[in-house]
């Protein structure tokens, strides 16, 4: 029998992780470029509705999207573009929804963040904070009734959402039913403009998981390595029958709540702290330090992201918008608007 060379397993794991890290960085970079483009279109009057950026939270989001696989459920929220891309959303879907194209996934019928493809496992978000917890629970219960095994459902929350009734009811149900649910809570220090010391009295949000008998995990949301390992590990624990998992990732939102908000209430000390690090810049430096990419490669990845986004925007701009006078307004799941049809 041939013996593996000593250390070959660890070497292979290191090689696999470096490739995972590179892919994660590219999704993060694409999300940043795409959202910067949408921001400029919004300021130019080309986007109707709100624009909410995930700047500073891409590492958390991408780690969630990449940890999931075909058959899983992902219920992303407003700062989850990196995770959306990693889970399979196309740049064209992203741009057509923001532009309001009738050919987009929501047919120009809903706000630009309420988009998804349920048949592919990506749920359109509900704006009410915490509401997606019970929705994902429902899908996971349906999987159980259908005899489907080894699927995981994940959704994102902010620190403010953990103060809502929907969060508590949903987490309690998931714990009682031992559902393979993963809650990724981004503690970015503010619920809109309300600081954490005015939101909850516990020392750490992870304590809320413990209170329901749920496994809790903490991670530095500015560090892509930690996010990939901790969130990925939580997903695997849920998949392997250990019940709901709650990950609390600490970071700082590096923009206002939305593009209508200048974020003046964010304390300067927080901006200057480790929480205020830009996860994309941290990842960029890590790639160079570890020798996993050189500057020329990183520059080529950025050019590729810009090209993808520009092509998608040009495509979306050519698509027709809904005509309110002629549109057959009905639920998107009905008649000719059923998912998969145009």
N, C-alpha and C positions, 0 to 999 in steps of 0.2 A: 504494500500500500504506500502510495506517495504521501509524504508528509509536507504540510504547508511550511514554508519558511517562517522562522520565528518573527513575530511582529507583522505578518502579512495582513491579518485581520484588521489591526489598528491602522495600518497604512491605507487599506482599502476604505475603511470608515472615514478617515481623514480626507481622502480623495473624493468620496461621495459627498461629504459635508461641504467641501470647498465648491463643488459644482452646484449644490443646493443653494449655497450662499450667493454665488454669482447669479443664478436664476432669480433669486429673491431680489437682489439689488436691481436687476433689469426691470422687474415688475414695478418696484418702487420708483425707479427713474421714469418709467413710462407714465406712471400715475402722476408724478410731479409735473412732467411736461404737459400732459393732457389737461390737468387742472389749471396750470398757468395759462394755457390757451383758452380754456373756457372762461377764466377770469377776464382775460382781455376782451373776449367777445361780449361778455356781460357788460363791461364798462363801455363798450362800443354800442350797446343797445341791441345786440343780436340775440340775447338770451332772455327769455321771459321767465320770471320766477326767481327763487333764491339760488345762490351759489354758495356752497359750504365746502371748504377745502380741508383736506386731510393732512396738511403740511405739519410735519413733526410727529405724525402717528402712523406713517407708512409701514414701519417695521412691525408694529403690532398687527396691523391689518394683513400684510402679506403673509406673515407667519400663519395666520388663521386660514387664509385661502389655500395656501400650499399644503397644509396638514390634512385637508379634506381630499376625498377622491370621488370617482364616479359613483353615483348612488347616494352620496351624502347630501345633506341639506345645509344651505348657507343662507342666513338672513342678515345681510349687511345693512349698515346704517349710513349716515351721511358722510362719514369720514373714512369710508372703506374702499376707496377706489383701487388701491393696490391689491387688496384681497379679492375684489371683484375680478380684476384682470387675471390674477393668479388662478382663480376658480373657473375661469373660462369666458367671462364677458368680453366681447370684442370691442375694439376701439370704435368701430362703426356704430354699434348699439349705443355706446356712451355718447358719441357726438350727435347722433340722430335724435336721441331723447332730449338733450339740452337744446338743440335747435328747434325741436317740436315737429320733426318730420312725421308725416302720416305713415311712412314705411318703417318707422322705428318700432321697438318692441311694445311700446305703449300706445302706438298709433296717434301720437300727439294729444292724448286724452288726459294726461295726468301730469302732476308736477314732475320736474326732471329727475328728482331723486327716487321717485316711486316706480322704479323700473325693475323688471326681472323676467326670468323665463322659468316658471314653476316646473315644467316638465323636465327641465335640465337640473332641477334642484336649487335654483336661485330664486328666493321669494322676494317679491316687491315689498318694500318696507311700509310699515304703518308709522306715521309720525309720532303718535302718542308714545311717550317714553315707557319702555318696559313691555310694550304690547307684543313684541315679536317673541318673547319667551314662551308665552302660551301658544302662539301659532306654531312654533317649532315643536313644542310638546305634542300638539295635535297631529302633526305630520309623523312624528316618531311613534305615537300610539297607533296611527293607521298602518305604519310599517309592521308593527308588532302583530296587529290583527291579520295582516296579509301574509304573515309568516316570513317577512323579510328580515334577515339578520345582518349583523356587522355593519349597520349604517349608523352614522353619527350626525347629529344636528348641532350646528353652531350659530350663535348670534352674538352681536356686539352690543355693548351698553356703555354709556358714560357714567361717571360717578353720580350724577344727578338722578339717573334712572333707578339707582338702587334705593331711592327713597320713595318710590311709587308703589302703590298697591299691586299693580300688575307684576312687578318684579317679585314681590314676596309670595304672591299666590302661585305664580308660575314656578318659582324655585321650589316651593314646598311640594307642589304636585310632582315635579320631576324627581325630587328626593324620595317621595313615598312610592312612586312607580318605578324607581331605579332606572330612569330613562338615560340613554346615552347622549346627554345634552352637555354642551360646552358653552359656558358663558364667558366671554372675554370682556372684562370691564376695564375701560381706559379711564384711569383717574388722572385727568389732565388739569386738576386743581380747581376747575370752575364748572358749574352747571350754568351755562350761558355766562352771566356775570356774578353768580353767587359763589363765593369761595367755600372750600370744603368745610371750614370750621363753622359755617352756618348751615351745613347740610346734614351732618351726622356727628354723633358724639363718641362713637367707637374709635379706638386708636388706629385701627386699620380696617379697611373694607373687607379684607379676608375673613374677619371675625363674623361677618354676616353669613358666609358660607358655613362656618363651623356651627352656627346657631341652627342650621337646618340639617345638620348631619351630612354635609356635602364636602368633598375634598376641595381645599383652597390652595392656590398657588400664587406666589408673588414674582414679578419680573420687572426688570428695568426696561421700560418701553422705548428707550433711546438706543438700546443695544440689540442689533439684529441677531447676533449669535444667541443671546439669552432668549429672545423671543421665539426663534426657531426651535430651540430645545425645550423650553418650558411649555409653550402652547402646543407644539407637536407631541410632547409627552402627555399632556392632558387629553388630547384627542385620542391617543392610543389607549389610555386608561379607560376612557368612556367606551371605546370600541371593544375593549376586552372585558366588559361587564362590571366595571367598578362604579357604575352610576354616574350621576352628574358631576361635572368638574367646573370650578369657577377660578378663572385666572384674573388677577388684578395687576394691570400693567400701569406703572407710573410714568408720566411724561408731562409735557406742557404743550398746549395748542399754540402753534406758532403763527396764528392769524386770529382775526376776530371770530366770533361765533359764526358769522357769515360775512359776505362781502358788503353787507349793509352796516357792519359793526367794526369799529376801529380797534376794539380790544383795549381801550385806554385804562381799564380797571385792573389789568394784569400787573402785579407788583414787579417793579424793576429787579428786586432781589431774586425773584423766581426766574426771570429771564436770564439773569447772570449765573444761575446755579446749574448744576449738572442736569436738572430736569429740563432746562432750556436748550439742551444740545439738539442740533438738527440730526436726526437719525440717518438721513441720506448722506450728509457730510461725514458722519462717524463711519458709516459703512464704506464710503469711498476711501477714506484713509486706511481702513482695515484691509481692504483689498490690496492696496499698494504695499502696506506693511508686510502682509503675509506672502506677497508675491503671486497672488491669485489672479491679478490683472495688472497690466501696466497702463500708463497714462494714455498712450495711443489707443489701446483697446477701450478704455473708459470713454474717451472722446468719440470713438466710433459708435459705441452704444448710445450715446446721447444723440448723435446725428441720426441714427436709425429710429430712435423714439420720436424725434422731431418730424422725420419723414412720415412715419406711421400716422401721427396725429394730423399733420397737414393734409395728407391724402384723405383721411376720414372726414375732416371738416369740409374739404372740397366736395366730397361725396354727399354729405348731409346738406350742404347748401344747394345742391342741384335737385334735391328731393322736394316734392310738393308738400305744402302745409295743409292741414285740414281746412275745409271751407265750411264755416259754421252754418251757412244757409243751405248747404247741400248734404252735409254729413248725416249719416244714419246713426244717431247717437244711441248706443246700446252698450250693454256690458261687454267687456273685451273678450269674455269667454264664450260669447254667443254668436251664432250665425257666422257670417263671413269673416268676423274678426277673431275667430278662435286661433289660439296660438299655433304658429306654423303656417298660417295663411295670411295673405295680404289683401 
